[in-house]
Amino acid sequence: MKYIYPISELAHSIIGMIFVTWAYTRPASHLIMKRFGIRVASSKSYLIDGESHLEEVCEALMLLERFDSESLNLIKEYIEIIFLCPIGVEAGYYPIGNVCVLNLQTKSDENRLIKIAGFLVFFATFSKLNGRLKFLCGQNQENIKRGKEEQHRVIEKLNNALYSGK
């Protein structure tokens, strides 16, 4: 799993503001905004087989709503924008604007919705642990580790709920 971490705090902040601006110039999913309070949009160039795949993000949030409401509440508190665009990695997080950027153009698999939910939980947990001055956080390895632990916990919980009948 690859993540974007800041090269420098200033550059990371500037990139985050670019994603915020870009996300607000694109039409957002009204369903997701109304139901979850999170703006989900995609870039013009971001289409997979002619589809933007906003509904996959909605389905991932609905999985969390059904099986792990605590994680969903964490996401709602710490992620304001989910922006789908073709970046060089699967996911990234920009604390300025609380933007989670996802690239769903990677190979699709049966656990894709769970993977999306896991990314969102990782970045929300990482943001929570870094506190309100998160743009000064840099690469706090302990918080990254704790974010990954929470991500794995949620992935395991969703896998058990969906595939074990629990």
C-alpha positions as CSV (number, residue, x, y, z in Angstrom):
1,M,0.0,0.0,0.0
2,K,1.4,3.4,-1.0
3,Y,0.6,6.7,0.7
4,I,1.5,10.2,0.0
5,Y,3.5,11.9,2.8
6,P,4.7,15.4,2.7
7,I,8.0,16.3,1.0
8,S,7.9,19.5,2.9
9,E,5.1,21.0,5.0
10,L,4.7,24.0,2.8
11,A,4.5,22.0,-0.4
12,H,2.1,19.6,1.2
13,S,-0.2,22.5,2.3
14,I,-0.1,24.1,-1.2
15,I,-1.0,20.8,-2.8
16,G,-3.8,20.3,-0.3
17,M,-5.3,23.7,-1.2
18,I,-5.1,22.9,-4.9
19,F,-7.1,19.7,-4.2
20,V,-9.7,21.6,-2.2
21,T,-10.1,24.2,-4.9
22,W,-10.2,21.5,-7.6
23,A,-12.8,19.5,-5.7
24,Y,-15.1,22.5,-5.3
25,T,-15.0,23.2,-9.1
26,R,-16.4,19.7,-9.8
27,P,-20.0,18.5,-9.2
28,A,-20.3,16.6,-6.0
29,S,-22.5,13.6,-5.1
30,H,-25.6,15.2,-3.5
31,L,-26.6,11.8,-2.0
32,I,-23.3,11.4,-0.1
33,M,-23.3,15.1,1.0
34,K,-26.8,14.8,2.3
35,R,-26.4,11.4,4.0
36,F,-22.9,11.7,5.4
37,G,-21.9,15.4,5.2
38,I,-18.8,14.7,3.1
39,R,-18.2,16.2,-0.3
40,V,-17.2,13.5,-2.8
41,A,-16.2,14.6,-6.3
42,S,-14.0,13.5,-9.1
43,S,-11.8,15.2,-11.6
44,K,-12.9,15.5,-15.3
45,S,-10.2,13.1,-16.4
46,Y,-11.1,10.5,-13.8
47,L,-13.3,8.0,-15.5
48,I,-13.0,4.2,-15.4
49,D,-15.0,2.7,-18.2
50,G,-16.9,5.9,-18.6
51,E,-17.9,6.0,-14.9
52,S,-16.7,8.3,-12.1
53,H,-17.2,5.6,-9.4
54,L,-18.6,8.0,-6.8
55,E,-21.1,5.3,-5.9
56,E,-18.3,3.1,-4.7
57,V,-17.3,5.6,-2.1
58,C,-21.0,5.9,-1.1
59,E,-21.2,2.1,-0.7
60,A,-18.0,2.0,1.4
61,L,-19.4,4.6,3.7
62,M,-22.7,2.7,3.9
63,L,-20.7,-0.5,4.9
64,L,-19.2,1.5,7.7
65,E,-22.6,2.9,8.7
66,R,-23.9,-0.6,9.0
67,F,-21.0,-2.4,10.6
68,D,-18.8,0.2,12.3
69,S,-20.6,3.5,13.1
70,E,-17.7,4.6,15.3
71,S,-15.3,4.6,12.4
72,L,-17.9,6.4,10.2
73,N,-18.2,9.1,12.8
74,L,-14.4,9.5,12.9
75,I,-14.4,9.9,9.1
76,K,-17.2,12.4,9.2
77,E,-15.3,14.4,11.8
78,Y,-11.9,14.4,10.1
79,I,-12.5,14.1,6.4
80,E,-14.4,16.9,4.7
81,I,-13.7,16.1,1.1
82,I,-13.0,12.8,-0.8
83,F,-11.6,13.6,-4.2
84,L,-11.2,10.9,-6.9
85,C,-8.4,11.7,-9.3
86,P,-5.6,9.9,-11.2
87,I,-2.6,10.3,-8.9
88,G,0.5,8.2,-8.8
89,V,-0.5,6.2,-5.7
90,E,-3.7,4.6,-4.3
91,A,-4.5,7.3,-1.7
92,G,-3.3,10.5,-0.1
93,Y,-4.4,12.9,2.6
94,Y,-4.0,16.6,2.8
95,P,-4.7,18.1,6.3
96,I,-5.2,21.6,4.9
97,G,-8.9,21.2,3.9
98,N,-9.1,17.7,5.3
99,V,-9.0,16.2,1.8
100,C,-8.6,12.5,1.2
101,V,-7.6,11.8,-2.4
102,L,-8.3,8.3,-3.8
103,N,-7.2,6.7,-7.1
104,L,-9.6,3.9,-7.8
105,Q,-8.1,3.3,-11.2
106,T,-6.0,0.6,-9.8
107,K,-7.0,-3.1,-10.4
108,S,-10.5,-3.8,-9.1
109,D,-11.0,-6.7,-6.8
110,E,-13.9,-8.1,-4.7
111,N,-12.7,-6.3,-1.6
112,R,-12.5,-2.9,-3.2
113,L,-15.3,-1.3,-1.0
114,I,-13.5,-2.6,2.1
115,K,-10.2,-1.2,0.8
116,I,-11.8,2.2,0.3
117,A,-13.3,2.1,3.8
118,G,-9.8,1.1,5.2
119,F,-8.1,4.1,3.5
120,L,-10.7,6.5,4.9
121,V,-10.3,5.1,8.4
122,F,-6.5,5.3,8.2
123,F,-6.5,8.9,7.2
124,A,-9.2,9.9,9.7
125,T,-7.3,8.2,12.5
126,F,-4.0,9.7,11.4
127,S,-5.6,13.2,11.3
128,K,-7.2,12.7,14.8
129,L,-3.9,11.6,16.3
130,N,-2.1,14.6,14.9
131,G,-4.5,17.0,16.5
132,R,-5.7,20.4,15.3
133,L,-2.2,21.5,14.3
134,K,-2.0,18.6,11.9
135,F,-0.4,20.7,9.1
136,L,2.8,20.8,11.3
137,C,2.8,17.0,12.0
138,G,5.2,15.7,9.3
139,Q,5.6,12.0,9.2
140,N,4.9,10.9,12.8
141,Q,5.7,7.2,12.5
142,E,3.8,6.3,15.7
143,N,0.6,7.9,14.4
144,I,1.1,6.2,11.0
145,K,1.5,2.9,12.8
146,R,-1.7,3.5,14.9
147,G,-3.6,4.5,11.7
148,K,-2.6,1.3,10.0
149,E,-3.6,-0.7,13.0
150,E,-7.0,0.9,12.9
151,Q,-7.2,0.4,9.2
152,H,-6.5,-3.3,9.6
153,R,-9.0,-3.6,12.4
154,V,-11.8,-2.1,10.3
155,I,-10.8,-4.2,7.2
156,E,-10.9,-7.4,9.3
157,K,-14.3,-6.4,10.9
158,L,-15.9,-5.7,7.5
159,N,-14.5,-8.9,6.0
160,N,-15.9,-10.9,8.9
161,A,-19.3,-9.1,8.7
162,L,-19.6,-9.7,4.9
163,Y,-17.9,-13.1,4.4
164,S,-18.4,-14.9,7.7
165,G,-22.0,-14.1,8.3
166,K,-21.2,-12.5,11.6
